[in-house]
Amino acid sequence: MAKKNVKPRVRVPSKLKKGQVFEVKTLVTHPMETGQRVIKKTGKKLPRDIINRLVVTYNGKKVLDAKWHPSVSANPYTSFFLVAEKSGPLIFTWTDDNGDTYTKKTAVTVA
């Protein structure tokens, strides 16, 4: 099977103050397949392959665990808010139906 062109992107503010509420934005490019389309020549359905889970940790603590279903859009966008506690890593892990994972790590800098 051809390698998927999956590109996770994350946006957080560059500098934050302790206790500040900030928005986290994510977008992941993934060739989502619902499992409903049929190959005309063979009549067989294309197997489902969607991103079905997003887990986000902040300084090792899980802050988001989203489970997605077939109706999720292609290239899903997610936005949520966090409170800046201390500087550290924000790690995003997307998982698809094949068990493939895509990880993006970004730093949160708290002054």
N, C-alpha and C positions, 0 to 999 in steps of 0.2 A: 504494500500500500504506500502511496506517496506520502511524504512527510507533510504534516499540516503546517500552515503558515500562521502560527498563533503568536500574537503580540500583545502582552499585557502592558497597560499603561496606568500610572498612578500619579495623582497630583495632590500635594499637601503644601501648606504655607512654608516658606523657607525658615522663618524665625517666629517663635511663639513665646508668650509669657506664661509662667506657671499659673494654672487655673483657667487659662483661656480656652473657650470652646472653639473648635475649628472644624472645617468641613474637609472630608476626604472624598476624592472623586476617583473612580476607577473605570476603565474601559478595556475590554479584552476582545481582540479580534479572533474569531474562531469560526471555522466552516460548519456551522450548526446544521444538523440533518435531523428532521423530526421523526423519520421512520415511516412517513406516510406516502412519500413519493415512490412511484413505480418506474422501473426501467422499461421503456416501451418495447424494446426488442425481446426481452426475456419474460416480462410480466412479473418479475420479482421486485419486492420492495427493497429500497436502499435501507441498510440497517441504521437504527437511531444512533446518533452521536451528538449529544449536546453537553454543554457544561452543566453539571447538575449540583455543584457545590462550590461555595466560596467561603474560605476560613481566613480570618484576619487576626493576627496577634500583635499586641503592642507591649514591648518589653517582656515578652514571654507569656503574657496573659491574653487569653482568647477574648476578643472584643466583638467579633461578628462571626456567626456561623449560619450562612444562608443556604437553604436547599432549594434548588430550582427544578422546574418541571418542563415538559415539552412546549408549553406555550411561551416560554421565555424567548425574547427576541434574539435575532442574530447579533453578534457583537454586543453583548450585554453591558450596559452602563449601570454603575452602582454609585450611590452617594449616601454618606452617613456622617454623623458628627461624633467627635470625641472631645475629651477634656485633656489638655496638655498637663501631664503630671511631672514627667522628667524626660530628659533626652534619652533616646534609644531607638531601636529598630521597629519599624512597622512592616510586618511580613504578610504578604497576600499569597494564598495558594488556591488556585482554581483546579477542579478535578472534573474530567469528562467521563462519559459512559464507558470508555475503553480503559479507564483507570489511569490515563495519562494525567500528569500534574504539570502545572505551569506556575512558577513562582516569581514574584517580584518583591524586592526588598528596597525600602527607602528609609532614610533617617529622619527622625523628628528631633528638631533642635529647640530646646526650651532654655530661655535665658533666666 
